[in-house]
Amino acid sequence: MKLLLIEDDTNLAKVITSGLEENGYVVNWESDGKLGAEMALAYTFDVIILDIMLPGINGFSVCKKIRTEGNQTPVIMLTARYQEDDRVRGLDCGVT
């Protein structure tokens, strides 16, 4: 399974990547929202793991952009934000 991780925290991205790779997943990592959206649109992934607070453009905008372009790859939003309006906003932009 091929995953795209869009996460700006280098240490967290390394831990996530390491754990996923140890379990047989192929992980591509991008630390910038704009570049992550470009990668999601340029290549095929089975799942996208997406942070909200990113440089470039935020995770909500990344998800909205890829959905607008017709990309229906499942998106898991990984974030420290926990407010109900953040969850609703994520679902509204296309998080699955």
N, C-alpha and C positions, 0 to 999 in steps of 0.2 A: 504494500500500500504506500502510495506517495502522498506526502503531506507538505503543505506550505505553512510555515510558522512566520507570522508577522508580529514581531515583538521587539521593542527598542531596548529593553533591559538585557544587556549582554550576558550577565551571570545567569539570569533566569532562562534565557534562550539556550544557553549551554546545558543547563540541567535538564530542561525539557527535551532538547535534541538528543542528549545522551541516553536518557531513559527510553525514548521512542526507538532510537537506533538499536539499543540493546534488545528490544523486543521485535526486531525485524522490519521496522518501518524505514522508509527512505524520507529524509527530511531536508527540505530546502528552507533556508532562513533568510528573511529580509528584515531590516531594522527600521525602515522608513515607510510610512504609509503610502506615499505616492509610488515608490518603487515596488512595494508589495502589491499594489493594485495592478501595476503594469505586468508583474510576473504572473499574477493570477489570471490575467487575460491572455498572456502570451503562451502559457504552458497548461497542460492538463494535470490536475491534482485530484485525489480522491476526497480530501478534506482540507479545509483551511482553518487554522487556529489563529485567531485574530485578537490582538489587544485593542483597547479603545484609545488610550492616550499615547499617540504616536507622533513623531515629527513628520513634517510634510503635510499629510492630511490625516485626520483622526480615523479610528476604526469604523465609526458609523458611516463616514463618507466613503471609505474603502468598500464596505459592503454594498452601499447604495450604488456606487459606480459599477462594480462588477455585475450586480443584478440588472442594472440599466443596460449593460452590454450583452445581456442574455446568459451570463454564466450562472449556472444553477448548482455549482459545487456546494456541498454542505459546509456551513460555517459554524464553528464553535467560537464563541466570544469568551476570551480569557481576560479577566480584568479584576482590579481591586474595587471597582465601583459596584455598589450593591443596592442603590436606591431603586425603588419600583419603577420610577420614570426612566431610568437607564435601561432596565430590562425591557420595558415597553418600546422604548426608542430602538433598541437592538432588534426586536421582533419586527417593528415597522420597517426597518431598512433591509430586512431580508435574512436575518440570522435564523438558522434552522435548528 
